[in-house]
């Protein structure tokens, strides 16, 4: 189990690197577009590329890393007085619910990405079109990696909770 958790860190870090690169490229393109506007030469399609590609990379690819680092929002108001064993089981239950929700999200976004690919989804940029259907596969990829990580983590946490 621990070995699989180590191996899954490789794609988690790759996804985070791609998200960081997407954020950097978005920042550079928008900065160049703003500078170009000052000289009446904006970069055509900056808004469409930023919203159709960069923002999706930045928003979704870090999901598995957030789960790995336990950096999701947690409200501890009602669990502060619980014993550690109860908190461990509550965390396991929360992970199982998250697996279910993100699993459904991943499945639905996969089906939607396939439909958008078949339709050749694109947006008009100036006088031509920009294909945006490839970015639709980022959501199921990010969700799938998060689910895979959470399944492994839940199995490990359950094993550890039973040993207590």
N, C-alpha and C positions, 0 to 999 in steps of 0.2 A: 504494500500500500504506500509506504513512504517513498519507495523507489519511483512509483508511478507519479506521485505528487512532485517529485524532483524533475521528472521528465516533462511534465506538463508545464513547468515553469518556462521552458524554452519557447513554446508558442505564445505564452503570456507576455514574455519580454519582447518577442518579435512584434506582436500586436501593439504593445506600448510604444515601441520604436517607430512603427508606421504612424501611429497617432501623433507622436511628437513631430515627425517629419511633416505630416499633413498640417499641423498647426504652424510650423515654421514656414512652409510654402504659402499657406494662406496669408500669414503676416507679411511676407515678402511681396506677394502679388498685390495685396490690398495697398501696401505702402507705395509700390510702383504705380498703381492705378491712381492714387491720390496725387502723387508727384506729376504723373502724366496729365491729370486734369488741370493742374496749375499752368501747364503749357498747352492746354487745349488738345491733348493727345491721350485720352484715357485708354486703358487696356480693355478691349472689347470682350465682354462675357465674364468679367471679374465676379460680379454678384452671382451669376448662375453657376460658375465653377466653385465658388466658395460655398454656396448653399447646397449644391448638388454632389459635391465630393468632399471638400476639406472638412466641413462641419460634421458630416456623418462620420468620417474617420476619427475626428477628435472626440465626438460625443459617445460613440459606441465601442470602439476598440479597447479602451481601458477597463471595461466592465470586469473582466476576469481578474485583473490586477487589484481592483478595488475589493473584490471578494477575497482574494488571497491575503490581502493586508488587513482584512476586517475593518475597512474604512467606510462602510455604509453607515447610514444614520441609525443610531440606536438610542431608544428612549429607555433609560434605566430607572425611571421614577418608581415603578411598581416592583422592580426586581432587586433593589438595593439591599433589602433585608433577607433575601432568599439565600439558602446555603449554596455553596459552590456546585454541588451535585445537581441541584434543581436548576441552576442557571445553565449548566452544561446541557441538560436534557431540553431545556427551553431553546437554547441555541440550535440544537439538532432539529427540533421541530420547525424553527424559523427557516433553517436551511432547506428542509424538505418542502416547505411551502414555497420558498423561492425557486427551488428546482422545478416544481410544478408550474408556477407562473411563467418563469423564463423559458421553460420547455414549450409551453403553448405559444408564447411570443415567438420563439425560434421557428417553430413549425409553421405558424401563420406567415411570418415574414419570408420564409423559404418559398412558400406557395405563391406569395405576392411577387417575389423576385422572379420566379419562373414565368409568371404571367406578364410581367413588365418586359422581360427579355423576349418573350414570344411576340409581344406587341412592338418591340423595338422602341421603347420609351425614349423620347428625346425632347429637348426644349429648344425653342428658337433663340438664337444668339445672332443679332444683327441680321444678315441675309442668309445665314446657314443654320444648321441644326447641330446640337451637341448631344450625343448619346449619354443618358444618365442611368440607363438600366444597369450597367455594371456596378454602380455604387449600391444598388439595392441588395446585393449579396453580402455587404458588410454586416448588416444587421443579423442575419442568421448565423454568420460566421462568429461574430462576437458573442451572441447568445449561446451558440453551441459550445464554444470554449468555456464560457462561464458555467454552463450546466455540467460539462465534463469535470471541471475543477470541483464544483460543489458536490457532485456525486462522490468523488474520491475523498474529499474533505469530510463529508458526512459519514462515510464508512469509517474513516480513521477516528473521527470524534466519537462515534458510537462505540467502536472498539475500546477506546480509552475510557469512556464513561462506564462501560460494563466492568472494566478492570478496577474502578475505584471502589 
